[in-house]
Amino acid sequence: MADKDDKNTMDVEVVRTSTDLESLDEVQLEKQVNANALTKRLLTLGVETRGIHPVPESKRLDKQYYKIFFIWFTCNFNILSFSAGTLGPVAFELGVKESCLVIWLFTMLCSVPPAYFATWGPRLGLRQMVQSRYSFGYYGVILPCVLNLISMTGFCILNTILGGQTLAAVADGNLSWTVGIVIIAIISLFLSFCGYDVLNWYERVAWFPVLVVYLVALGVGGKNLSSVPPPEPVTAARVLSFASTIAGFVITYSGLASDFTIYYRSDAPSWKIFFYTFFGFTIPIALILCLGAAVAAAAPSIPLWAESSGTPGGLLLAMLTPAGRGFAKFLTVLLALSVTGNIAVTFYSISLNVQVFIPKLVVVPRYAFSIAATAIVLPLSIVGAHRFYDTLLNFLSIIGYWASAYVAIILGEHVVFRRLAFSNYDLNAWNQPGLLPTGIAALAAGILSFGLVVPCMDQIWFVGPIAKKGAGDIGFEVAFFISGVLYLPFRALEIRLRGKL
């Protein structure tokens, strides 16, 4: 009889109206309306103040699903993607052909998880890390949330450094890296401060000038891309290590995927959301990374490019110079500003993650955390500016580990235990620790998986025994597989002991 009751508990679908969420939304809105004069003024100007509170179904009205494509397209159609592509020839000694094959294959593969998670936003109305509470628990989610904050802050630092350095390269010594970094950070802060509507508008238009820049660069410098010296013999270790870097660049978006789809209609076609998101990642990342690889491989054979290859911005300025020095500088400024689309989106998600990390801050307006994020990113960017390439390589190589484990756990919960049914998520439990999983199963699976991840790491500062045998860096693949395998029995045991999801 007890087994039958357990089965019924598992099989029951949580039938909800949005009444409780509507009431919660009204209370939150009333608090904002009665807040200080600044908040009232910002509300009238259309600045988004909503944080991690679920969006009730009556507020999920947006039908312009194509906007999510431009969010991610503009976010990645920038000079940081170009820089990441240069790592293939520069750091891993791969040829252009080998670099591009790795880029395309692993970009497409690693774009699938964030594209799939993006489809959950319209169904649940929950931000990505709030969704994660249904696997990691109310308190357990703090760990992936912190790791996500570190990853996003790291990307902001890299983008801010790169944008500032590129502005300085144009100024011929009349503008320091520090001033350039401050300019980029302030522009990005403004965009993220305003919130969802402004971000969507900006991301729909900001990609076009960058496209013009890259087309001009190919037009005036493309003929030099054939001047590539013969590459070193390809080894599996170098290919897999570069693949790990690509994974770190792409799969980490899984931690913020649904943050930008929660206002879409609850009956939005999932296939549209998936493919808009998938191609929003794949097209700009793969194309621009391949361009970066081609330019980096050709640079040693072209004196002007070789002299300017100290920074990605300087290299692109040299590539654009045949179009005229003044025009080349103008185009390079546009490239410098291209990073603002990425930083603004990331600042936006950082502000949401802070509220999940410290739940008591849920009453603080979202935009306040964008200001705090800027205050943190600025000094760290200034300090790290002189070691950009080392920072880029080390950062991208390691962040894919935790993200792979996170993806496996979230997928395991949804596919096996929630049975692919969004009706098995009790939305009223989003901030109720007793109604959510304990998170022990997820934390145990994720943490224990690193017992095998560490031996598979191949970093500048550490090479594990398995990697030393020529396997290369296979840490992110191992993290995904082991954490997924461990999570299933751990979570099944947790459900059996608790008698509920």
KAPEKA-V479746 format. One record per residue. N is the residue number from 1. SS is DSSP state (@ for helix, = for strand, . for the rest). PSI is psi in radians with two decimals (NA if undefined). OMEGA is omega in whole degrees, 0 to 359 (* if undefined). Layout:
n/ss/psi/omega
N/SS/PSI/OMEGA
N/SS/PSI/OMEGA
//
This chain:
n/ss/psi/omega
1/./-0.69/179
2/@/-0.69/179
3/@/-0.67/179
4/@/-0.70/178
5/@/-0.71/178
6/@/-0.72/181
7/@/-0.73/179
8/@/-0.66/178
9/@/-0.69/181
10/@/-0.67/187
11/@/-0.38/187
12/./2.41/175
13/./2.37/182
14/./1.86/181
15/./2.11/186
16/./2.63/158
17/./3.02/180
18/./0.36/185
19/@/-0.86/183
20/@/-0.72/180
21/@/-0.64/177
22/@/-0.78/180
23/@/-0.76/178
24/@/-0.73/181
25/@/-0.71/179
26/@/-0.70/178
27/@/-0.78/180
28/@/-0.75/179
29/@/-0.70/180
30/@/-0.68/177
31/@/-0.71/181
32/@/-0.72/180
33/@/-0.61/181
34/./0.18/181
35/./-2.93/184
36/./2.97/186
37/@/-0.64/181
38/@/-0.81/180
39/@/-0.72/178
40/@/-0.77/181
41/@/-0.75/180
42/@/-0.64/177
43/@/-0.71/180
44/@/-0.45/179
45/./-0.06/177
46/./0.19/177
47/./2.29/181
48/./2.22/178
49/./-0.23/182
50/./2.33/177
51/./-2.05/185
52/./0.05/176
53/./2.41/178
54/./2.55/176
55/./2.02/180
56/./2.74/185
57/@/-0.58/181
58/@/-0.30/179
59/@/-0.07/178
60/./1.55/189
61/./-0.21/186
62/=/2.24/178
63/./0.06/180
64/./1.29/188
65/./-0.38/180
66/./-0.33/184
67/@/-0.52/180
68/@/-0.51/175
69/@/-0.82/183
70/@/-0.53/175
71/@/-0.91/185
72/@/-0.53/178
73/@/-0.91/180
74/@/-0.64/180
75/@/-0.59/185
76/@/-0.07/180
77/./1.24/188
78/./-3.04/185
79/@/-0.36/176
80/@/-0.69/176
81/@/-0.72/176
82/@/-0.79/181
83/@/-0.74/180
84/@/-0.61/179
85/@/-0.54/181
86/@/-0.33/182
87/@/-0.48/180
88/@/-1.05/178
89/@/-0.67/188
90/@/-0.86/186
91/@/-0.55/186
92/@/0.03/175
93/./0.68/177
94/./2.63/174
95/./3.01/182
96/@/-0.79/182
97/@/-0.84/181
98/@/-0.72/179
99/@/-0.79/183
100/@/-0.64/177
101/@/-0.77/178
102/@/-0.76/181
103/@/-0.89/183
104/@/-0.81/184
105/@/-0.88/186
106/@/-0.41/172
107/@/-0.79/179
108/@/-0.76/181
109/@/-0.80/185
110/@/-0.15/175
111/@/-0.28/183
112/@/-0.85/181
113/@/-0.89/179
114/@/-0.57/178
115/@/-0.68/179
116/@/-0.77/180
117/@/-0.52/179
118/@/-0.50/180
119/@/-0.25/181
120/@/-0.43/183
121/@/-0.90/179
122/@/-0.57/183
123/@/-0.68/187
124/@/-0.46/184
125/./0.40/183
126/./2.45/172
127/./2.79/189
128/@/-0.83/182
129/@/-0.37/172
130/@/-0.71/173
131/@/-0.66/185
132/./-0.33/176
133/@/-0.42/181
134/@/-0.04/172
135/@/-0.83/186
136/@/-0.16/181
137/./2.95/184
138/./-0.73/181
139/./-0.60/181
140/./-0.47/181
141/@/-0.22/180
142/@/-0.65/181
143/@/-0.98/177
144/@/-0.50/179
145/@/-0.76/178
146/@/-0.77/179
147/@/-0.65/177
148/@/-0.71/177
149/@/-0.74/179
150/@/-0.77/180
151/@/-0.83/182
152/@/-0.71/177
153/@/-0.69/178
154/@/-0.75/177
155/@/-0.70/178
156/@/-0.72/179
157/@/-0.82/180
158/@/-0.79/180
159/@/-0.72/181
160/@/-0.75/177
161/@/-0.85/184
162/@/-0.77/178
163/@/-0.75/179
164/@/-0.74/178
165/@/-0.67/181
166/@/-0.71/175
167/@/-0.72/180
168/@/-0.63/179
169/@/-0.59/180
170/@/-0.53/188
171/./-0.02/178
172/./0.77/177
173/./-0.08/180
174/./-0.08/178
175/./2.18/181
176/./2.82/175
177/@/-0.70/183
178/@/-0.81/180
179/@/-0.72/178
180/@/-0.72/179
181/@/-0.75/180
182/@/-0.75/180
183/@/-0.83/181
184/@/-0.75/182
185/@/-0.70/182
186/@/-0.75/178
187/@/-0.76/181
188/@/-0.68/178
189/@/-0.77/181
190/@/-0.78/182
191/@/-0.79/181
192/@/-0.53/179
193/@/-0.73/185
194/@/-0.54/173
195/./-2.76/193
196/@/-0.89/186
197/@/-0.79/180
198/@/-0.72/178
199/@/-0.78/180
200/@/-0.72/178
201/@/-0.83/183
202/@/-0.77/183
203/@/-0.38/178
204/@/-0.37/185
205/@/-0.40/190
206/@/-0.31/183
207/@/-0.47/189
208/@/-0.82/177
209/@/-0.60/179
210/@/-0.67/176
211/@/-0.75/179
212/@/-0.75/181
213/@/-0.84/182
214/@/-0.60/177
215/@/-0.72/177
216/@/-0.74/180
217/@/-0.74/178
218/@/-0.62/181
219/@/-0.72/184
220/@/-0.37/183
221/@/-0.07/184
222/@/-0.53/182
223/@/-0.40/181
224/@/-0.19/184
225/@/-0.20/176
226/@/-0.17/181
227/./1.13/185
228/./2.17/177
229/./2.74/180
230/./2.33/181
231/./2.88/174
232/./2.72/176
233/./2.40/183
234/./2.39/174
235/./2.66/179
236/@/-0.61/182
237/@/-0.77/181
238/@/-0.67/179
239/@/-0.82/182
240/@/-0.58/178
241/@/-0.69/176
242/@/-0.66/178
243/@/-0.66/178
244/@/-0.63/177
245/@/-0.75/178
246/@/-0.72/179
247/@/-0.75/178
248/@/-0.52/181
249/@/-0.57/190
250/@/-0.89/191
251/@/-0.36/179
252/@/-0.30/175
253/@/-0.21/178
254/@/-0.46/182
255/@/-0.09/178
256/@/0.26/190
257/@/-0.79/186
258/@/-0.05/180
259/@/-0.44/187
260/@/0.18/179
261/./0.12/186
262/./-0.22/179
263/./-0.02/177
264/=/2.69/180
265/./2.52/182
266/./-0.36/178
267/./0.38/178
268/./2.38/178
269/./2.05/183
270/@/-0.61/182
271/@/-0.59/178
272/@/-0.82/179
273/@/-0.75/182
274/@/-0.91/186
275/@/-0.60/174
276/@/-0.74/180
277/@/-0.80/182
278/@/-0.86/181
279/@/-0.44/174
280/@/-0.51/174
281/@/-0.92/192
282/@/-0.82/186
283/@/-0.97/183
284/@/-0.70/183
285/@/-0.89/183
286/@/-0.79/182
287/@/-0.83/185
288/@/-0.61/175
289/@/-0.70/178
290/@/-0.68/176
291/@/-0.76/178
292/@/-0.71/179
293/@/-0.74/181
294/@/-0.76/181
295/@/-0.75/180
296/@/-0.65/179
297/@/-0.59/182
298/@/-0.39/188
299/@/-0.76/181
300/./-0.40/182
301/./-0.10/183
302/./1.89/188
303/@/-0.81/182
304/@/-0.71/179
305/@/-0.72/181
306/@/-0.69/179
307/@/-0.46/186
308/./0.13/188
309/./0.14/178
310/./-0.57/175
311/./2.61/178
312/@/-0.64/179
313/@/-0.73/178
314/@/-0.66/179
315/@/-0.76/179
316/@/-0.60/176
317/@/-0.74/178
318/@/-0.67/179
319/@/-0.59/182
320/@/-0.23/187
321/@/-0.65/178
322/@/-0.31/178
323/@/-0.03/184
324/./2.30/186
325/@/-0.81/181
326/@/-0.79/180
327/@/-0.66/179
328/@/-0.69/178
329/@/-0.73/179
330/@/-0.79/180
331/@/-0.62/180
332/@/-0.60/174
333/@/-0.73/177
334/@/-0.68/177
335/@/-0.70/178
336/@/-0.73/181
337/@/-0.25/182
338/./-0.41/182
339/@/-0.30/183
340/@/-0.57/178
341/@/-0.65/178
342/@/-0.79/182
343/@/-0.74/182
344/@/-0.79/178
345/@/-0.72/182
346/@/-0.74/175
347/@/-0.73/180
348/@/-0.84/181
349/@/-0.56/176
350/@/-0.76/181
351/@/-0.56/179
352/@/-0.68/181
353/@/-0.60/179
354/@/-0.68/180
355/@/-0.53/175
356/@/-0.69/180
357/@/-0.75/179
358/./1.54/188
359/@/-0.51/181
360/@/-0.32/180
361/@/0.10/181
362/@/-0.37/180
363/@/-0.20/180
364/./2.33/179
365/./2.49/183
366/@/-0.73/187
367/@/-0.40/180
368/@/-0.58/182
369/@/-0.41/173
370/@/-0.68/177
371/@/-0.78/180
372/@/-0.70/179
373/@/-0.71/178
374/@/-0.71/180
375/@/-0.51/178
376/@/-0.76/185
377/@/-0.67/185
378/@/-1.01/182
379/@/-0.63/179
380/@/-0.62/178
381/@/-0.74/180
382/@/-0.72/180
383/@/-0.70/185
384/@/-0.02/187
385/@/-0.50/185
386/@/-0.03/178
387/@/0.84/189
388/@/-0.90/186
389/@/-0.70/177
390/@/-0.75/180
391/@/-0.77/181
392/@/-0.86/183
393/@/-0.86/182
394/@/-0.69/183
395/@/-0.90/183
396/@/-0.49/184
397/@/-0.43/187
398/@/-0.41/187
399/@/-0.29/179
400/@/-0.37/183
401/@/-0.98/184
402/@/-0.65/182
403/@/-0.65/178
404/@/-0.76/178
405/@/-0.73/179
406/@/-0.81/181
407/@/-0.78/182
408/@/-0.70/182
409/@/-0.79/180
410/@/-0.74/178
411/@/-0.73/179
412/@/-0.74/178
413/@/-0.82/186
414/@/-0.75/186
415/@/-0.82/188
416/@/-0.82/189
417/@/-0.54/175
418/./-0.08/174
419/./0.67/177
420/./0.29/184
421/./2.03/179
422/@/-0.32/176
423/@/-0.20/176
424/@/0.14/174
425/./2.01/177
426/./1.78/185
427/@/-0.43/179
428/@/-0.13/180
429/@/0.04/190
430/./-0.50/180
431/./0.48/180
432/./1.72/184
433/@/-0.67/183
434/@/-0.36/181
435/@/-0.11/180
436/./2.86/174
437/./2.76/178
438/./-0.49/182
439/./-0.11/182
440/@/-0.73/181
441/@/-0.79/181
442/@/-0.79/181
443/@/-0.74/180
444/@/-0.77/180
445/@/-0.80/181
446/@/-0.79/183
447/@/-0.79/182
448/@/-0.49/180
449/@/-0.45/182
450/@/-0.17/171
451/@/-0.50/175
452/@/-0.40/179
453/@/-0.79/184
454/@/-0.80/177
455/@/-0.30/182
456/@/0.05/181
457/./2.51/175
458/=/1.55/182
459/./2.89/178
460/./-0.66/185
461/./-0.13/179
462/./2.33/174
463/=/2.07/181
464/./2.82/183
465/@/-0.62/178
466/@/-0.73/178
467/@/-0.59/181
468/@/-0.43/182
469/@/0.13/176
470/@/0.14/181
471/@/-0.34/186
472/./-2.98/181
473/./1.81/178
474/./0.44/184
475/@/-0.72/184
476/@/-0.58/176
477/@/-0.75/180
478/@/-0.69/179
479/@/-0.75/180
480/@/-0.86/185
481/@/-0.88/186
482/@/-0.77/181
483/@/-0.66/178
484/@/-0.75/180
485/@/-0.71/181
486/@/-0.60/186
487/@/-0.65/186
488/@/-0.92/178
489/@/-0.62/180
490/@/-0.79/182
491/@/-0.66/177
492/@/-0.71/177
493/@/-0.74/179
494/@/-0.77/180
495/@/-0.69/181
496/@/-0.72/181
497/@/-0.63/182
498/@/-0.45/181
499/./0.28/179
500/./2.85/177
501/./NA/*
//
